[in-house]
Amino acid sequence: MEIVVYGSGCKNCDTTEQRIREVVEELGVDASVTHDHDINSAAEKGIMLTPGVTIDGEIVSEGSVPTRDEIKKWLK
């Protein structure tokens, strides 16, 4: 599973990345988590608001920091 957080490195983007990493570890999910700071890359994926998150290329969130419960639902 490939998870990408899109955002410039703002507090909300960093919080989103950290929260995803924590839940991935907690659940023992085999996933890579990366943070793409290139806003043009986000726009190419169709993400207009940050933080944005994709899982295996599909947008699962944009414009808000997801809760731990939301992240768990994505990973199941």
Secondary structure, 3 states (H helix, E strand, C coil): CEEEEECCCCHHHHHHHHHHHHHHHHHCCCCEEEEECCHHHHHHHCCCCCCEEEECCEEEEECCCCCHHHHHHHHC
